[in-house]
């Protein structure tokens, strides 16, 4: 049968750089032709050939209810009939803000924007405006969007600030970005000892999803909080991926269980809060958030911020996931998937480690779970590519990159999990020879 994805890809490459509008979609890391999606429903999507795939990327996290959930679809259709965009306030913006704040008690106020990059970029600007400082810490392997100051790799030593990882980013723009190793307490303490009084904030993914799934240790997070408090820097949680995905209270609620009274100063949200529409947010205490324009001197604006169709989608999604038992069921389904994958890999003798939280999971072709980006990089890329294409050929779609987490939705059934594990078992056996 002729592969209809291939001519679409060739056509796309003539008018779109690389044939895609976001790099990881191009299959450059794994080889082959990307699948062009025609439609999606529940836990599945269908490509240009009409082939059905069990979807474990879920639009990279937002589709926690699966595709086309009836309540969300109804809310979006009703909102669209009232108008696509007004450039003026709506009551639904207030309702969504109130819903978010009720679920994330570290925030007194929230500002809605259109993308995680926009939210992350503005959170750093706000931290700088509040503290009057310029420097900030991020961690290697954490991704906070493609703002210039965040596209940085680690310097050659602690006293060396980061170097741009993208052309077009001037060295001067990243000179105030210090990149440290994730989960390295000694390095964190040394960084604060050297630069503490110059730091506006520490920005971190509490559970990283862009070096696959790697979580911060409780001890490391405790030290982040202590040092930020001691030196007057803000602790910024990037929960674009983990927000309302790993728990109803997001990842910060998990750390608060282990560290009573724990909370970040600022939180960046995205993905699930938009339900698949372009919507993100950032929030924190009233004192910090009131430094934003029009009340304060830190400027931020957006034509489509709080878009009425996007807020309808996000609000309907949040109302569904807060129903009793939702996260317990989602967590159990995700756990059944990772347990099945681990058993299949072990039976075939393939090195495999896996972790999950709520509706988010990650696996590595390693004997032990990595703790930082350096350890993640020890994964066997060729083996991953074989696993990816083996699953793809059997109708299972995982992220086409070694360093991306996976996502389970409430639409995934026990039968979907069984089909996935059976496919993985066959691939692992083939990989083992």
C-alpha positions as CSV (number, residue, x, y, z in Angstrom):
1,X,0.0,0.0,0.0
2,X,1.3,3.5,-0.8
3,X,2.2,5.5,2.3
4,X,0.2,8.7,2.0
5,X,2.2,10.3,4.9
6,X,5.3,10.5,2.6
7,X,3.9,12.8,-0.1
8,X,2.4,15.0,2.6
9,X,5.8,15.2,4.2
10,X,7.5,16.1,0.9
11,X,4.8,18.7,0.2
12,X,5.2,20.1,3.7
13,X,9.0,20.4,3.4
14,X,8.6,22.7,0.4
15,X,6.6,25.3,2.4
16,X,7.5,24.7,6.1
17,X,11.0,24.4,7.5
18,X,11.8,20.8,8.0
19,X,8.1,20.0,7.0
20,X,6.9,20.6,10.6
21,X,6.0,23.4,12.9
22,X,7.8,22.0,15.9
23,X,11.1,20.2,15.5
24,X,10.5,16.9,17.4
25,X,7.6,16.1,15.1
26,X,10.0,15.6,12.1
27,X,11.3,12.2,13.3
28,X,14.8,13.5,12.8
29,X,15.9,11.7,16.0
30,X,14.4,8.3,15.1
31,X,14.4,8.4,11.3
32,X,11.5,7.7,9.0
33,X,8.5,9.6,7.9
34,X,6.3,11.5,10.5
35,X,2.6,10.4,10.7
36,X,0.2,13.1,9.5
37,X,-2.8,12.9,11.8
38,X,-6.3,13.0,10.1
39,X,-8.4,12.7,13.2
40,X,-8.4,11.6,16.8
41,X,-10.9,10.2,19.3
42,X,-10.5,8.9,22.8
43,X,-7.1,7.2,23.2
44,X,-6.5,6.9,19.4
45,X,-5.5,8.9,16.3
46,X,-5.6,7.9,12.7
47,X,-3.0,8.9,10.1
48,X,-3.2,9.7,6.5
49,X,-3.3,6.0,5.6
50,X,-6.2,5.5,8.0
51,X,-4.0,3.5,10.4
52,X,-5.1,3.6,14.0
53,X,-2.5,4.3,16.7
54,X,-2.8,4.1,20.5
55,X,-1.7,7.6,21.4
56,X,0.8,8.1,24.3
57,X,1.8,11.7,23.5
58,X,-1.7,13.2,23.8
59,X,-0.6,16.4,22.1
60,X,2.5,16.3,24.5
61,X,0.4,16.2,27.6
62,X,-2.8,18.3,27.4
63,X,-5.2,15.5,26.4
64,X,-5.6,14.1,29.9
65,X,-9.3,13.2,29.1
66,X,-8.4,11.8,25.7
67,X,-9.4,13.3,22.4
68,X,-12.9,14.6,21.8
69,X,-14.3,14.3,25.4
70,X,-18.0,15.0,25.2
71,X,-18.1,17.6,28.0
72,X,-15.1,19.5,26.5
73,X,-16.4,19.3,23.0
74,X,-19.8,20.8,24.1
75,X,-18.1,23.6,26.0
76,X,-15.9,24.5,23.0
77,X,-18.7,24.4,20.5
78,X,-20.9,26.7,22.7
79,X,-18.0,29.2,23.2
80,X,-17.2,29.3,19.5
81,X,-20.8,30.2,18.7
82,X,-20.5,33.2,21.0
83,X,-17.3,34.5,19.4
84,X,-13.7,33.5,18.8
85,X,-11.9,36.4,20.4
86,X,-12.8,39.8,21.8
87,X,-9.7,41.6,23.1
88,X,-11.8,42.4,26.1
89,X,-12.4,40.6,29.4
90,X,-14.9,37.7,29.8
91,X,-16.4,36.1,32.9
92,X,-15.0,32.8,31.9
93,X,-11.4,34.1,32.4
94,X,-12.4,34.7,36.0
95,X,-14.0,31.3,36.4
96,X,-10.8,29.6,35.0
97,X,-8.6,31.7,37.3
98,X,-10.8,30.8,40.3
99,X,-10.7,27.1,39.4
100,X,-6.9,27.1,39.1
101,X,-6.4,29.0,42.3
102,X,-8.7,26.6,44.2
103,X,-6.5,23.7,43.2
104,X,-3.1,25.3,43.6
105,X,-3.0,27.0,47.1
106,X,0.5,28.5,46.5
107,X,-1.1,31.0,44.2
108,X,-3.2,34.0,45.2
109,X,-3.4,35.4,41.7
110,X,-2.8,34.1,38.2
111,X,-2.3,35.7,34.8
112,X,-3.5,33.8,31.7
113,X,-1.3,33.7,28.5
114,X,-1.2,31.7,25.3
115,X,1.9,29.4,25.6
116,X,4.2,27.8,28.1
117,X,7.1,29.7,26.6
118,X,5.3,33.0,27.1
119,X,4.5,32.1,30.7
120,X,8.0,30.9,31.6
121,X,9.6,34.0,30.0
122,X,7.3,36.3,31.9
123,X,7.8,34.5,35.2
124,X,11.5,35.2,35.0
125,X,10.9,38.8,34.1
126,X,8.6,39.1,37.1
127,X,11.1,37.5,39.4
128,X,13.8,40.0,38.1
129,X,11.4,42.9,38.6
130,X,10.4,41.9,42.1
131,X,14.0,41.2,43.3
132,X,15.8,43.8,41.3
133,X,18.4,41.1,40.3
134,X,19.3,39.8,36.9
135,X,20.9,36.4,37.4
136,X,19.0,33.1,37.7
137,X,19.5,29.4,37.9
138,X,18.1,26.7,35.7
139,X,19.1,23.0,35.4
140,X,20.5,21.0,32.5
141,X,17.9,18.9,30.9
142,X,15.0,21.1,32.0
143,X,13.1,22.9,29.2
144,X,11.2,26.1,29.9
145,X,10.4,27.2,26.4
146,X,12.4,28.8,23.6
147,X,12.9,32.3,25.1
148,X,16.5,33.4,24.4
149,X,17.7,33.4,28.0
150,X,16.5,29.8,28.5
151,X,18.2,28.2,25.4
152,X,21.3,27.6,27.4
153,X,23.7,24.7,28.0
154,X,26.0,24.4,31.0
155,X,29.2,26.4,31.2
156,X,32.6,24.7,31.7
157,X,32.4,25.2,35.5
158,X,30.4,26.7,38.3
159,X,31.9,30.2,37.8
160,X,31.1,30.0,34.1
161,X,27.6,31.0,33.0
162,X,25.8,29.3,30.2
163,X,26.4,29.2,26.5
164,X,23.6,29.6,23.9
165,X,22.3,26.3,22.4
166,X,20.6,28.0,19.5
167,X,21.9,30.2,16.7
168,X,20.5,33.7,16.9
169,X,20.9,33.9,20.7
170,X,23.6,36.5,21.6
171,X,26.1,35.4,24.3
172,X,25.2,38.6,26.1
173,X,21.6,37.5,26.5
174,X,22.5,34.3,28.4
175,X,25.3,35.8,30.5
176,X,23.0,35.9,33.5
177,X,21.8,32.3,33.2
178,X,23.6,29.8,35.4
179,X,23.0,26.1,34.4
180,X,23.5,23.5,37.1
181,X,23.2,19.7,37.3
182,X,19.7,18.5,38.3
183,X,19.6,16.8,41.8
184,X,23.2,18.0,42.7
185,X,22.9,19.5,46.2
186,X,26.6,20.3,46.6
187,X,26.7,22.2,43.3
188,X,23.5,24.1,44.2
189,X,24.9,25.1,47.6
190,X,28.2,26.3,45.9
191,X,26.2,28.3,43.3
192,X,24.4,30.1,46.0
193,X,27.5,30.7,48.0
194,X,29.1,32.4,45.0
195,X,26.1,34.1,43.4
196,X,23.3,34.0,46.0
197,X,22.8,37.7,46.4
198,X,22.7,38.3,42.7
199,X,20.0,35.6,42.0
200,X,16.5,36.6,41.1
201,X,15.2,33.0,41.0
202,X,15.7,29.3,40.6
203,X,13.6,27.9,37.8
204,X,13.0,24.1,37.9
205,X,10.8,21.4,36.6
206,X,10.0,19.4,39.8
207,X,9.5,16.4,37.6
208,X,11.3,16.9,34.4
209,X,9.6,15.8,31.2
210,X,12.1,16.9,28.6
211,X,14.9,14.5,29.5
212,X,12.2,11.9,29.7
213,X,10.8,11.6,33.2
214,X,13.3,12.4,36.0
215,X,12.1,13.6,39.3
216,X,13.9,15.8,41.9
217,X,14.7,14.2,45.2
218,X,12.8,15.5,48.2
219,X,16.2,16.4,49.8
220,X,17.2,18.4,46.7
221,X,13.8,20.3,46.6
222,X,14.1,21.0,50.3
223,X,17.5,22.6,49.7
224,X,16.2,24.6,46.8
225,X,13.5,26.1,49.0
226,X,15.8,26.8,51.9
227,X,18.4,28.5,49.8
228,X,16.0,30.6,47.9
229,X,14.4,31.8,51.2
230,X,17.8,32.4,52.7
231,X,19.1,34.5,49.8
232,X,15.9,36.3,48.9
233,X,15.5,34.5,45.5
234,X,12.2,33.3,44.2
235,X,11.6,29.5,43.6
236,X,9.8,29.2,40.3
237,X,8.1,25.8,39.5
238,X,7.7,25.1,35.8
239,X,4.6,22.9,35.9
240,X,3.7,23.4,32.2
241,X,3.9,19.6,31.9
242,X,3.2,18.4,35.4
243,X,0.4,20.8,36.3
244,X,-2.8,18.9,36.9
245,X,-1.2,15.9,35.1
246,X,0.7,14.2,37.9
247,X,-1.8,15.1,40.6
248,X,-4.8,17.3,41.1
249,X,-2.7,19.7,43.1
250,X,0.1,19.4,40.5
251,X,3.7,18.3,41.4
252,X,4.0,20.8,44.2
253,X,1.3,19.1,46.1
254,X,3.4,15.9,46.1
255,X,6.4,17.8,47.6
256,X,4.2,19.5,50.1
257,X,3.2,16.0,51.4
258,X,6.8,15.2,52.1
259,X,7.8,18.7,53.2
260,X,5.0,20.3,55.3
261,X,4.4,23.9,54.4
262,X,6.4,23.7,51.2
263,X,5.4,25.9,48.3
264,X,7.1,27.6,45.3
265,X,6.9,31.4,45.0
266,X,5.8,31.3,41.3
267,X,4.2,28.6,39.3
268,X,4.1,28.2,35.5
269,X,1.2,26.2,34.0
270,X,0.2,25.0,30.6
271,X,-1.0,22.0,28.6
272,X,-3.8,20.5,30.8
273,X,-5.2,23.9,31.7
274,X,-5.9,24.5,28.1
275,X,-7.3,21.0,27.4
276,X,-5.6,21.1,23.9
277,X,-6.1,24.8,23.1
278,X,-3.3,27.4,23.2
279,X,-3.5,28.5,26.9
280,X,-1.0,28.8,29.7
281,X,-0.6,30.7,32.9
282,X,1.7,31.8,35.7
283,X,0.8,32.8,39.3
284,X,2.0,33.4,42.8
285,X,1.4,35.4,45.9
286,X,-0.6,38.6,45.7
287,X,2.4,40.7,46.6
288,X,4.4,39.3,43.7
289,X,1.7,39.2,41.1
290,X,0.6,42.8,41.8
291,X,4.0,43.9,40.4
292,X,2.6,43.1,36.9
293,X,1.1,45.8,34.7
294,X,-1.3,47.4,34.9
295,X,-0.8,47.5,38.7
296,X,3.0,47.3,38.7
297,X,6.1,48.1,36.6
298,X,6.6,44.6,35.1
299,X,5.1,44.6,31.6
300,X,3.3,41.7,30.0
301,X,0.5,41.7,27.4
302,X,-1.1,39.4,24.8
303,X,-3.8,39.8,22.2
304,X,-5.2,36.3,22.7
305,X,-4.5,36.0,26.4
306,X,-7.6,34.5,28.1
307,X,-9.1,33.5,24.7
308,X,-12.8,32.7,25.2
309,X,-12.7,29.4,23.3
310,X,-9.5,28.3,25.0
311,X,-10.8,29.1,28.5
312,X,-13.9,27.2,27.8
313,X,-11.8,24.1,26.8
314,X,-9.6,24.4,29.8
315,X,-12.4,25.1,32.3
316,X,-14.3,22.0,31.1
317,X,-11.2,19.9,31.4
318,X,-10.4,21.0,34.9
319,X,-14.0,20.3,36.0
320,X,-13.8,16.8,34.7
321,X,-10.4,15.9,36.3
322,X,-11.5,17.2,39.8
323,X,-14.3,14.7,40.0
324,X,-13.8,12.1,42.8
325,X,-11.7,9.1,41.9
326,X,-10.4,10.6,38.6
327,X,-6.7,10.6,39.6
328,X,-6.8,7.4,41.4
329,X,-8.1,5.6,38.3
330,X,-5.7,7.5,36.0
331,X,-2.7,6.6,38.2
332,X,-3.7,3.0,38.4
333,X,-4.0,2.8,34.6
334,X,-0.6,4.4,34.1
335,X,0.9,2.1,36.7
336,X,-0.5,-1.0,34.9
337,X,1.2,0.2,31.7
338,X,4.7,0.7,33.2
339,X,4.4,-2.5,35.1
340,X,3.6,-4.4,31.9
341,X,6.4,-2.7,30.0
342,X,8.9,-3.5,32.7
343,X,7.9,-7.1,32.9
344,X,8.1,-7.5,29.1
345,X,11.6,-5.9,29.0
346,X,12.8,-8.0,31.9
347,X,11.5,-11.2,30.3
348,X,13.5,-10.4,27.2
349,X,16.6,-9.4,29.1
350,X,16.5,-5.8,27.8
351,X,17.9,-3.2,30.2
352,X,14.9,-1.1,31.2
353,X,13.9,1.3,34.0
354,X,10.6,3.1,34.3
355,X,8.8,5.6,36.5
356,X,5.4,7.2,36.5
357,X,3.3,9.7,38.4
358,X,-0.4,10.3,37.8
359,X,-0.9,10.3,34.1
360,X,2.7,10.8,33.1
361,X,5.4,8.2,32.6
362,X,9.0,7.8,31.4
363,X,11.3,4.9,30.6
364,X,14.9,4.4,29.9
365,X,16.9,1.6,28.3
366,X,19.1,1.6,31.4
367,X,19.3,-0.7,34.4
368,X,18.6,2.1,36.9
369,X,16.6,5.4,36.7
370,X,18.8,8.3,35.9
371,X,19.0,11.3,38.3
372,X,20.2,14.0,35.9
373,X,20.8,14.8,32.2
374,X,24.3,13.4,32.2
375,X,22.9,10.0,33.3
376,X,20.0,10.2,30.8
377,X,22.5,10.7,28.0
378,X,23.9,7.2,28.7
379,X,20.8,5.7,27.1
380,X,21.2,3.7,23.9
381,X,19.8,5.8,21.1
382,X,19.9,3.1,18.5
383,X,18.0,0.7,20.8
384,X,15.4,3.3,21.4
385,X,14.9,3.9,17.7
386,X,14.4,0.2,17.2
387,X,11.8,0.2,20.0
388,X,10.0,3.3,18.7
389,X,9.7,1.9,15.1
390,X,8.7,-1.5,16.4
391,X,5.9,-0.1,18.4
392,X,4.9,2.3,15.6
393,X,4.6,-0.7,13.2
394,X,2.3,-2.4,15.7
395,X,0.0,0.7,16.1
396,X,1.5,2.2,19.3
397,X,2.6,5.8,19.1
398,X,5.2,7.0,21.7
399,X,7.2,10.2,21.5
400,X,9.6,10.1,18.5
401,X,12.5,11.1,20.7
402,X,14.5,9.4,23.5
403,X,14.2,12.4,25.9
404,X,10.4,12.9,26.0
405,X,8.0,11.7,28.6
406,X,4.8,9.8,27.8
407,X,1.2,10.4,28.8
408,X,-1.8,8.3,29.6
409,X,-5.4,9.6,29.5
410,X,-8.6,8.6,31.2
411,X,-9.7,7.3,27.7
412,X,-7.0,4.6,27.7
413,X,-8.7,1.3,28.5
414,X,-7.4,-1.9,30.0
415,X,-7.5,-3.4,26.5
416,X,-5.4,-0.5,25.2
417,X,-2.8,-1.2,27.9
418,X,-2.8,-4.9,27.1
419,X,-2.4,-4.3,23.4
420,X,0.5,-1.9,24.1
421,X,2.3,-4.3,26.4
422,X,1.8,-7.2,23.9
423,X,3.4,-5.0,21.2
424,X,6.3,-4.1,23.4
425,X,6.8,-7.7,24.4
426,X,7.2,-8.6,20.7
427,X,9.6,-5.7,20.1
428,X,11.7,-6.5,23.1
429,X,12.0,-10.1,22.1
430,X,13.1,-9.0,18.6
431,X,15.6,-6.5,20.1
432,X,17.1,-9.3,22.3
433,X,17.6,-11.4,19.2
